[in-house]
């Protein structure tokens, strides 16, 4: 992969933090340490950050981890382009060790110039591909994992005025849709309010894979995969006309297929 510097095109970055004064402080420090860096947007929450990253495709995204809507880890999981992530975190030394082991870029709060400068220098001089996304996915999973809960066998879900017991083995995939999560089965769609993150922690990981921050699929219904002209990966589910996009953080799961 060619170094960004070799193209002589300006770097573009997005900052996401729900505390405006911290976002502005980071912006001011970046202006001092890297004057050529263009800040294309400052997002106030994770949902806005995910939307703007998808629309603007910045080279860098400085993501606070604790944000409303979507946290920084969930935003990173959903990135489908080449945006490189730098986590801005207040996590303690034990959590930070997970970042180090996965070769992720991060800076601790309160942001110190010396640490930020080292991160920027590593980014500017890197000629290799950005993060190893297999390791990224593993590190995010470790940091986000809640305490182990019993595996779900049935889910109570609404379909119109009727509330049903849906057997987990009959579910083709889950997809987060605004305030609800949609359950898709061969019989139709049902709605629940449980988040994808909570579902992932309660489902059998050998049966259900998360392929996007908003999507969980049942491997029993996977028909195949396809790459488009931009090398983006999509998964096809049995009996479903619509393909499901796979975020780059989860592409490695399909290498054996």
Secondary structure as UniProt FT lines:
FT   HELIX           4..7
FT   STRAND          12..16
FT   HELIX           20..33
FT   TURN            35..36
FT   STRAND          38..43
FT   HELIX           46..56
FT   STRAND          60..64
FT   HELIX           72..77
FT   STRAND          84..89
FT   HELIX           93..101
FT   TURN            102..103
FT   STRAND          105..108
FT   HELIX           113..125
FT   HELIX           133..144
FT   STRAND          154..159
FT   TURN            160..161
FT   STRAND          162..167
FT   HELIX           168..170
FT   STRAND          171..177
FT   TURN            178..179
FT   STRAND          180..185
FT   TURN            186..187
FT   STRAND          188..192
FT   HELIX           196..202
FT   TURN            205..207
FT   STRAND          208..212
FT   TURN            213..214
FT   STRAND          215..218
FT   HELIX           219..221
FT   STRAND          222..227
FT   TURN            229..230
FT   STRAND          233..237
FT   TURN            238..239
FT   STRAND          244..246
FT   HELIX           248..254
FT   TURN            255..256
//
